Amino acid sequence: MFSELCQDFAANNKDIHIAGRRALFVYRFGQWRMTIRQRFFRVPMSVLYRIMERHVRFKYGIEIPYSAQIGNGLRIEHQHGIVIHGNARIGNHCTIRHGVTIGMKNVQEALLAPVIGDHVDIGAGAKIIGNITIGEHALIGANAVVTRDVPPYAIVAGIPAKVIGFTQKAGQ
């Protein structure tokens, strides 16, 4: 847990006052408390986690359930309107901006959530929904609605999102 916290700290400009950094701390704390085997010790930590999680959700508008799988070095650049599904998987060194939803497509597929690769940059207001995979180093444009798989190094934009190009590294 300590190494993840250090990488999150470095990814967020080494500033503890950034809302995204605080949200990640609460997320990591929520995961850590589930490793406590004795219920007597885990219950007070769970109560503390719930209080902190509600505080982050209402004050900063960032909802990251402890059950999500988030890699190291996640950067949340702006607060408010960020919702991440409990079954979502986010890779290492990704960037998320305000208004982003990473979640389910419909109620019938409630447990299916997106898988986001490493080094993905998600623009403000983007919606990534359904049982899809976003390839590594992909760039998701602002307000894009992504409902299909995105290949690695792709740049997607629009409603529904379409590949509009590739980053330079894709050709190497």
ROZA-579788 format. One record per atom (N, C-alpha, C): x, y, z; residue number from 1. Coordinates in steps of 0.1 Angstrom, whole numbers, plus 5000, padded with zeros to 4 digits. Layout:
ROZA-579788
u->X v->Y w->Z num->NUM
...
This chain:
ROZA-579788
u->5008 v->4988 w->5000 num->1
u->5000 v->5000 w->5000 num->1
u->5009 v->5013 w->5000 num->1
u->5020 v->5012 w->5007 num->2
u->5028 v->5024 w->5008 num->2
u->5034 v->5028 w->4995 num->2
u->5039 v->5019 w->4987 num->3
u->5044 v->5022 w->4974 num->3
u->5034 v->5028 w->4964 num->3
u->5021 v->5023 w->4965 num->4
u->5010 v->5029 w->4957 num->4
u->5008 v->5043 w->4961 num->4
u->5008 v->5045 w->4974 num->5
u->5005 v->5059 w->4979 num->5
u->5016 v->5069 w->4974 num->5
u->5029 v->5064 w->4974 num->6
u->5040 v->5072 w->4970 num->6
u->5039 v->5075 w->4955 num->6
u->5035 v->5065 w->4947 num->7
u->5033 v->5068 w->4933 num->7
u->5021 v->5077 w->4930 num->7
u->5010 v->5075 w->4937 num->8
u->4999 v->5085 w->4936 num->8
u->5003 v->5099 w->4939 num->8
u->5011 v->5100 w->4950 num->9
u->5016 v->5113 w->4955 num->9
u->5024 v->5120 w->4944 num->9
u->5034 v->5112 w->4938 num->10
u->5042 v->5118 w->4928 num->10
u->5034 v->5121 w->4915 num->10
u->5024 v->5113 w->4912 num->11
u->5016 v->5116 w->4900 num->11
u->5008 v->5128 w->4901 num->11
u->5005 v->5132 w->4914 num->12
u->4996 v->5144 w->4916 num->12
u->5005 v->5156 w->4921 num->12
u->5016 v->5158 w->4915 num->13
u->5025 v->5169 w->4917 num->13
u->5030 v->5170 w->4932 num->13
u->5030 v->5159 w->4939 num->14
u->5035 v->5159 w->4953 num->14
u->5028 v->5169 w->4961 num->14
u->5015 v->5171 w->4959 num->15
u->5006 v->5180 w->4966 num->15
u->4995 v->5173 w->4973 num->15
u->4995 v->5173 w->4987 num->16
u->4984 v->5166 w->4994 num->16
u->4971 v->5174 w->4994 num->16
u->4971 v->5186 w->4989 num->17
u->4959 v->5194 w->4988 num->17
u->4950 v->5192 w->4976 num->17
u->4955 v->5184 w->4967 num->18
u->4947 v->5181 w->4954 num->18
u->4936 v->5171 w->4958 num->18
u->4924 v->5174 w->4954 num->19
u->4913 v->5166 w->4957 num->19
u->4914 v->5152 w->4952 num->19
u->4920 v->5150 w->4940 num->20
u->4922 v->5137 w->4935 num->20
u->4931 v->5128 w->4943 num->20
u->4941 v->5135 w->4948 num->21
u->4951 v->5128 w->4957 num->21
u->4944 v->5123 w->4970 num->21
u->4935 v->5131 w->4975 num->22
u->4928 v->5127 w->4987 num->22
u->4918 v->5116 w->4984 num->22
u->4912 v->5117 w->4973 num->23
u->4903 v->5106 w->4969 num->23
u->4910 v->5093 w->4968 num->23
u->4922 v->5093 w->4962 num->24
u->4930 v->5081 w->4960 num->24
u->4935 v->5076 w->4974 num->24
u->4938 v->5085 w->4983 num->25
u->4942 v->5080 w->4996 num->25
u->4931 v->5072 w->5003 num->25
u->4919 v->5078 w->5002 num->26
u->4907 v->5071 w->5008 num->26
u->4905 v->5057 w->5001 num->26
u->4906 v->5057 w->4987 num->27
u->4905 v->5045 w->4980 num->27
u->4915 v->5034 w->4985 num->27
u->4927 v->5038 w->4986 num->28
u->4938 v->5029 w->4990 num->28
u->4935 v->5024 w->5005 num->28
u->4931 v->5033 w->5013 num->29
u->4927 v->5030 w->5027 num->29
u->4916 v->5019 w->5027 num->29
u->4906 v->5021 w->5018 num->30
u->4895 v->5012 w->5017 num->30
u->4900 v->4998 w->5013 num->30
u->4909 v->4997 w->5004 num->31
u->4914 v->4984 w->5000 num->31
u->4923 v->4978 w->5011 num->31
u->4931 v->4986 w->5018 num->32
u->4939 v->4981 w->5029 num->32
u->4931 v->4976 w->5040 num->32
u->4920 v->4982 w->5044 num->33
u->4912 v->4977 w->5055 num->33
u->4906 v->4964 w->5053 num->33
u->4904 v->4960 w->5040 num->34
u->4899 v->4947 w->5037 num->34
u->4909 v->4936 w->5039 num->34
u->4922 v->4940 w->5040 num->35
u->4932 v->4930 w->5043 num->35
u->4933 v->4926 w->5058 num->35
u->4926 v->4933 w->5066 num->36
u->4926 v->4930 w->5081 num->36
u->4917 v->4918 w->5083 num->36
u->4923 v->4907 w->5088 num->37
u->4916 v->4895 w->5090 num->37
u->4906 v->4895 w->5102 num->37
u->4911 v->4900 w->5113 num->38
u->4902 v->4900 w->5125 num->38
u->4891 v->4910 w->5123 num->38
u->4879 v->4905 w->5124 num->39
u->4867 v->4914 w->5123 num->39
u->4867 v->4925 w->5133 num->39
u->4872 v->4922 w->5145 num->40
u->4872 v->4932 w->5156 num->40
u->4880 v->4944 w->5153 num->40
u->4890 v->4943 w->5145 num->41
u->4899 v->4954 w->5141 num->41
u->4894 v->4960 w->5127 num->41
u->4888 v->4951 w->5119 num->42
u->4884 v->4956 w->5106 num->42
u->4871 v->4965 w->5107 num->42
u->4862 v->4962 w->5116 num->43
u->4850 v->4970 w->5116 num->43
u->4852 v->4985 w->5119 num->43
u->4860 v->4988 w->5129 num->44
u->4863 v->5003 w->5131 num->44
u->4869 v->5009 w->5119 num->44
u->4878 v->5002 w->5112 num->45
u->4884 v->5008 w->5100 num->45
u->4874 v->5009 w->5089 num->45
u->4864 v->5000 w->5088 num->46
u->4854 v->5001 w->5078 num->46
u->4845 v->5013 w->5081 num->46
u->4842 v->5016 w->5094 num->47
u->4834 v->5027 w->5097 num->47
u->4842 v->5040 w->5093 num->47
u->4854 v->5041 w->5097 num->48
u->4862 v->5052 w->5093 num->48
u->4863 v->5054 w->5078 num->48
u->4865 v->5043 w->5071 num->49
u->4865 v->5043 w->5056 num->49
u->4852 v->5049 w->5050 num->49
u->4841 v->5044 w->5055 num->50
u->4828 v->5049 w->5051 num->50
u->4826 v->5064 w->5053 num->50
u->4831 v->5069 w->5064 num->51
u->4830 v->5083 w->5067 num->51
u->4838 v->5091 w->5057 num->51
u->4851 v->5087 w->5055 num->52
u->4860 v->5093 w->5046 num->52
u->4855 v->5093 w->5032 num->52
u->4850 v->5081 w->5028 num->53
u->4845 v->5080 w->5014 num->53
u->4833 v->5089 w->5011 num->53
u->4824 v->5090 w->5021 num->54
u->4812 v->5099 w->5019 num->54
u->4817 v->5114 w->5019 num->54
u->4827 v->5117 w->5027 num->55
u->4833 v->5131 w->5027 num->55
u->4838 v->5134 w->5013 num->55
u->4846 v->5125 w->5007 num->56
u->4853 v->5127 w->4994 num->56
u->4842 v->5128 w->4984 num->56
u->4832 v->5119 w->4984 num->57
u->4821 v->5120 w->4974 num->57
u->4813 v->5133 w->4974 num->57
u->4810 v->5137 w->4986 num->58
u->4801 v->5149 w->4987 num->58
u->4809 v->5162 w->4986 num->58
u->4821 v->5163 w->4991 num->59
u->4829 v->5175 w->4990 num->59
u->4836 v->5177 w->4976 num->59
u->4842 v->5166 w->4971 num->60
u->4849 v->5167 w->4959 num->60
u->4842 v->5161 w->4946 num->60
u->4831 v->5154 w->4948 num->61
u->4824 v->5148 w->4937 num->61
u->4832 v->5137 w->4930 num->61
u->4839 v->5129 w->4938 num->62
u->4847 v->5118 w->4932 num->62
u->4843 v->5105 w->4939 num->62
u->4838 v->5096 w->4931 num->63
u->4833 v->5083 w->4936 num->63
u->4842 v->5072 w->4931 num->63
u->4850 v->5067 w->4940 num->64
u->4859 v->5055 w->4936 num->64
u->4856 v->5044 w->4947 num->64
u->4848 v->5034 w->4944 num->65
u->4846 v->5023 w->4953 num->65
u->4859 v->5015 w->4956 num->65
u->4861 v->5010 w->4967 num->66
u->4873 v->5002 w->4971 num->66
u->4874 v->4990 w->4962 num->66
u->4863 v->4985 w->4957 num->67
u->4863 v->4973 w->4949 num->67
u->4869 v->4974 w->4935 num->67
u->4870 v->4987 w->4930 num->68
u->4876 v->4989 w->4917 num->68
u->4891 v->4986 w->4918 num->68
u->4897 v->4982 w->4906 num->69
u->4911 v->4979 w->4906 num->69
u->4918 v->4990 w->4899 num->69
u->4926 v->4998 w->4906 num->70
u->4932 v->5009 w->4901 num->70
u->4948 v->5008 w->4902 num->70
u->4955 v->5010 w->4891 num->71
u->4969 v->5008 w->4891 num->71
u->4976 v->5020 w->4898 num->71
u->4989 v->5020 w->4898 num->72
u->4997 v->5030 w->4905 num->72
u->4997 v->5043 w->4896 num->72
u->4999 v->5054 w->4903 num->73
u->5001 v->5067 w->4896 num->73
u->4989 v->5073 w->4889 num->73
u->4977 v->5069 w->4893 num->74
u->4965 v->5076 w->4887 num->74
u->4965 v->5091 w->4891 num->74
u->4962 v->5098 w->4880 num->75
u->4961 v->5113 w->4882 num->75
u->4947 v->5118 w->4879 num->75
u->4941 v->5124 w->4889 num->76
u->4928 v->5130 w->4888 num->76
u->4930 v->5145 w->4887 num->76
u->4930 v->5151 w->4875 num->77
u->4934 v->5164 w->4874 num->77
u->4924 v->5174 w->4879 num->77
u->4911 v->5172 w->4878 num->78
u->4901 v->5181 w->4882 num->78
u->4890 v->5173 w->4890 num->78
u->4884 v->5180 w->4900 num->79
u->4874 v->5173 w->4908 num->79
u->4860 v->5175 w->4902 num->79
u->4851 v->5168 w->4908 num->80
u->4837 v->5169 w->4905 num->80
u->4832 v->5160 w->4893 num->80
u->4822 v->5153 w->4896 num->81
u->4815 v->5145 w->4886 num->81
u->4823 v->5133 w->4881 num->81
u->4832 v->5128 w->4889 num->82
u->4839 v->5116 w->4885 num->82
u->4833 v->5103 w->4892 num->82
u->4828 v->5094 w->4884 num->83
u->4822 v->5082 w->4889 num->83
u->4829 v->5070 w->4882 num->83
u->4834 v->5061 w->4891 num->84
u->4841 v->5049 w->4886 num->84
u->4833 v->5037 w->4891 num->84
u->4830 v->5028 w->4882 num->85
u->4822 v->5015 w->4886 num->85
u->4831 v->5007 w->4895 num->85
u->4824 v->5000 w->4904 num->86
u->4831 v->4991 w->4914 num->86
u->4839 v->4980 w->4908 num->86
u->4835 v->4976 w->4895 num->87
u->4842 v->4965 w->4889 num->87
u->4852 v->4969 w->4878 num->87
u->4854 v->4982 w->4877 num->88
u->4863 v->4988 w->4866 num->88
u->4877 v->4985 w->4870 num->88
u->4885 v->4984 w->4859 num->89
u->4899 v->4982 w->4861 num->89
u->4907 v->4993 w->4853 num->89
u->4915 v->5000 w->4860 num->90
u->4922 v->5011 w->4854 num->90
u->4937 v->5008 w->4856 num->90
u->4945 v->5010 w->4845 num->91
u->4959 v->5006 w->4845 num->91
u->4967 v->5017 w->4852 num->91
u->4980 v->5015 w->4851 num->92
u->4990 v->5024 w->4857 num->92
u->4991 v->5037 w->4849 num->92
u->4994 v->5048 w->4857 num->93
u->4997 v->5061 w->4852 num->93
u->4987 v->5067 w->4842 num->93
u->4974 v->5065 w->4845 num->94
u->4963 v->5071 w->4837 num->94
u->4960 v->5085 w->4843 num->94
u->4953 v->5093 w->4834 num->95
u->4948 v->5106 w->4838 num->95
u->4933 v->5107 w->4836 num->95
u->4926 v->5112 w->4846 num->96
u->4912 v->5113 w->4845 num->96
u->4909 v->5128 w->4848 num->96
u->4900 v->5134 w->4840 num->97
u->4896 v->5148 w->4843 num->97
u->4881 v->5148 w->4847 num->97
u->4876 v->5160 w->4850 num->98
u->4863 v->5162 w->4856 num->98
u->4852 v->5157 w->4847 num->98
u->4841 v->5152 w->4853 num->99
u->4829 v->5148 w->4846 num->99
u->4831 v->5135 w->4839 num->99
u->4840 v->5127 w->4843 num->100
u->4842 v->5114 w->4836 num->100
u->4834 v->5103 w->4843 num->100
u->4828 v->5095 w->4835 num->101
u->4821 v->5083 w->4840 num->101
u->4827 v->5070 w->4834 num->101
u->4830 v->5061 w->4843 num->102
u->4835 v->5048 w->4838 num->102
u->4826 v->5038 w->4844 num->102
u->4816 v->5033 w->4836 num->103
u->4806 v->5025 w->4843 num->103
u->4799 v->5015 w->4833 num->103
u->4788 v->5011 w->4838 num->104
u->4780 v->5000 w->4831 num->104
u->4771 v->5006 w->4820 num->104
u->4768 v->4997 w->4811 num->105
u->4760 v->5001 w->4799 num->105
u->4745 v->5001 w->4803 num->105
u->4740 v->4991 w->4809 num->106
u->4726 v->4990 w->4813 num->106
u->4725 v->4981 w->4825 num->106
u->4713 v->4980 w->4830 num->107
u->4710 v->4972 w->4843 num->107
u->4712 v->4957 w->4841 num->107
u->4710 v->4952 w->4829 num->108
u->4711 v->4938 w->4826 num->108
u->4726 v->4934 w->4827 num->108
u->4735 v->4944 w->4825 num->109
u->4750 v->4941 w->4825 num->109
u->4756 v->4949 w->4837 num->109
u->4750 v->4948 w->4848 num->110
u->4754 v->4957 w->4859 num->110
u->4768 v->4953 w->4865 num->110
u->4772 v->4941 w->4863 num->111
u->4785 v->4937 w->4868 num->111
u->4797 v->4939 w->4858 num->111
u->4793 v->4942 w->4846 num->112
u->4803 v->4944 w->4835 num->112
u->4808 v->4958 w->4835 num->112
u->4821 v->4960 w->4835 num->113
u->4826 v->4974 w->4835 num->113
u->4839 v->4975 w->4826 num->113
u->4843 v->4987 w->4822 num->114
u->4854 v->4988 w->4813 num->114
u->4867 v->4984 w->4820 num->114
u->4876 v->4981 w->4811 num->115
u->4890 v->4978 w->4814 num->115
u->4899 v->4988 w->4807 num->115
u->4906 v->4996 w->4814 num->116
u->4914 v->5007 w->4809 num->116
u->4929 v->5003 w->4810 num->116
u->4936 v->5004 w->4799 num->117
u->4950 v->5001 w->4799 num->117
u->4959 v->5011 w->4806 num->117
u->4972 v->5009 w->4805 num->118
u->4982 v->5018 w->4811 num->118
u->4983 v->5031 w->4803 num->118
u->4986 v->5042 w->4809 num->119
u->4989 v->5055 w->4803 num->119
u->4978 v->5060 w->4794 num->119
u->4966 v->5058 w->4798 num->120
u->4954 v->5063 w->4791 num->120
u->4951 v->5077 w->4796 num->120
u->4948 v->5086 w->4787 num->121
u->4944 v->5100 w->4790 num->121
u->4929 v->5102 w->4787 num->121
u->4921 v->5105 w->4797 num->122
u->4907 v->5106 w->4795 num->122
u->4903 v->5120 w->4797 num->122
u->4897 v->5126 w->4786 num->123
u->4893 v->5140 w->4786 num->123
u->4881 v->5143 w->4794 num->123
u->4879 v->5156 w->4797 num->124
u->4868 v->5160 w->4806 num->124
u->4854 v->5156 w->4800 num->124
u->4846 v->5151 w->4808 num->125
u->4832 v->5148 w->4804 num->125
u->4831 v->5135 w->4796 num->125
u->4841 v->5128 w->4794 num->126
u->4841 v->5115 w->4787 num->126
u->4833 v->5105 w->4794 num->126
u->4826 v->5096 w->4787 num->127
u->4818 v->5085 w->4793 num->127
u->4823 v->5073 w->4786 num->127
u->4828 v->5063 w->4795 num->128
u->4833 v->5051 w->4790 num->128
u->4824 v->5040 w->4796 num->128
u->4816 v->5034 w->4788 num->129
u->4805 v->5026 w->4793 num->129
u->4805 v->5012 w->4787 num->129
u->4802 v->5002 w->4795 num->130
u->4800 v->4988 w->4790 num->130
u->4812 v->4980 w->4792 num->130
u->4811 v->4968 w->4787 num->131
u->4822 v->4958 w->4789 num->131
u->4831 v->4959 w->4777 num->131
u->4840 v->4970 w->4778 num->132
u->4849 v->4973 w->4767 num->132
u->4863 v->4974 w->4773 num->132
u->4873 v->4974 w->4764 num->133
u->4887 v->4975 w->4767 num->133
u->4893 v->4988 w->4760 num->133
u->4900 v->4996 w->4768 num->134
u->4907 v->5007 w->4762 num->134
u->4922 v->5004 w->4762 num->134
u->4928 v->5004 w->4750 num->135
u->4942 v->5000 w->4749 num->135
u->4951 v->5010 w->4755 num->135
u->4963 v->5006 w->4758 num->136
u->4973 v->5014 w->4764 num->136
u->4977 v->5026 w->4756 num->136
u->4980 v->5037 w->4762 num->137
u->4984 v->5050 w->4756 num->137
u->4973 v->5056 w->4747 num->137
u->4960 v->5052 w->4749 num->138
u->4949 v->5058 w->4741 num->138
u->4946 v->5072 w->4747 num->138
u->4941 v->5080 w->4738 num->139
u->4936 v->5094 w->4742 num->139
u->4921 v->5094 w->4739 num->139
u->4914 v->5097 w->4750 num->140
u->4899 v->5098 w->4749 num->140
u->4896 v->5113 w->4749 num->140
u->4890 v->5118 w->4739 num->141
u->4886 v->5132 w->4738 num->141
u->4876 v->5136 w->4747 num->141
u->4875 v->5149 w->4749 num->142
u->4865 v->5155 w->4759 num->142
u->4851 v->5152 w->4753 num->142
u->4843 v->5149 w->4763 num->143
u->4828 v->5146 w->4760 num->143
u->4826 v->5134 w->4751 num->143
u->4836 v->5126 w->4748 num->144
u->4834 v->5114 w->4740 num->144
u->4826 v->5104 w->4747 num->144
u->4818 v->5096 w->4740 num->145
u->4810 v->5085 w->4746 num->145
u->4815 v->5072 w->4740 num->145
u->4823 v->5065 w->4747 num->146
u->4830 v->5053 w->4742 num->146
u->4822 v->5041 w->4746 num->146
u->4817 v->5034 w->4736 num->147
u->4809 v->5022 w->4738 num->147
u->4815 v->5009 w->4732 num->147
u->4827 v->5011 w->4725 num->148
u->4833 v->5000 w->4718 num->148
u->4848 v->5000 w->4722 num->148
u->4854 v->4989 w->4720 num->149
u->4869 v->4987 w->4723 num->149
u->4877 v->4998 w->4715 num->149
u->4887 v->5002 w->4722 num->150
u->4897 v->5012 w->4716 num->150
u->4910 v->5006 w->4715 num->150
u->4916 v->5006 w->4703 num->151
u->4930 v->4999 w->4702 num->151
u->4940 v->5008 w->4709 num->151
u->4952 v->5001 w->4712 num->152
u->4963 v->5009 w->4718 num->152
u->4967 v->5021 w->4709 num->152
u->4971 v->5031 w->4715 num->153
u->4977 v->5043 w->4709 num->153
u->4966 v->5051 w->4701 num->153
u->4954 v->5048 w->4702 num->154
u->4943 v->5054 w->4694 num->154
u->4939 v->5067 w->4700 num->154
u->4934 v->5076 w->4692 num->155
u->4928 v->5089 w->4696 num->155
u->4914 v->5088 w->4692 num->155
u->4905 v->5088 w->4702 num->156
u->4890 v->5087 w->4699 num->156
u->4883 v->5100 w->4703 num->156
u->4873 v->5103 w->4696 num->157
u->4864 v->5115 w->4699 num->157
u->4851 v->5113 w->4693 num->157
u->4841 v->5121 w->4698 num->158
u->4828 v->5121 w->4693 num->158
u->4818 v->5113 w->4701 num->158
u->4805 v->5114 w->4695 num->159
u->4794 v->5107 w->4701 num->159
u->4787 v->5099 w->4690 num->159
u->4788 v->5086 w->4689 num->160
u->4796 v->5077 w->4697 num->160
u->4811 v->5079 w->4693 num->160
u->4820 v->5076 w->4701 num->161
u->4834 v->5078 w->4699 num->161
u->4839 v->5069 w->4687 num->161
u->4847 v->5076 w->4679 num->162
u->4854 v->5069 w->4667 num->162
u->4868 v->5072 w->4667 num->162
u->4876 v->5063 w->4662 num->163
u->4891 v->5065 w->4661 num->163
u->4893 v->5076 w->4651 num->163
u->4900 v->5087 w->4655 num->164
u->4903 v->5098 w->4645 num->164
u->4918 v->5099 w->4642 num->164
u->4926 v->5090 w->4648 num->165
u->4940 v->5090 w->4646 num->165
u->4947 v->5082 w->4656 num->165
u->4960 v->5082 w->4655 num->166
u->4969 v->5074 w->4664 num->166
u->4980 v->5084 w->4668 num->166
u->4985 v->5081 w->4680 num->167
u->4997 v->5089 w->4685 num->167
u->5009 v->5084 w->4677 num->167
u->5020 v->5092 w->4678 num->168
u->5032 v->5089 w->4670 num->168
u->5038 v->5076 w->4674 num->168
u->5037 v->5072 w->4687 num->169
u->5043 v->5060 w->4691 num->169
u->5037 v->5048 w->4685 num->169
u->5025 v->5048 w->4679 num->170
u->5019 v->5037 w->4673 num->170
u->5026 v->5032 w->4661 num->170
u->5033 v->5041 w->4654 num->171
u->5040 v->5038 w->4642 num->171
u->5054 v->5033 w->4644 num->171
u->5059 v->5034 w->4656 num->172
u->5072 v->5029 w->4659 num->172
u->5073 v->5015 w->4661 num->172
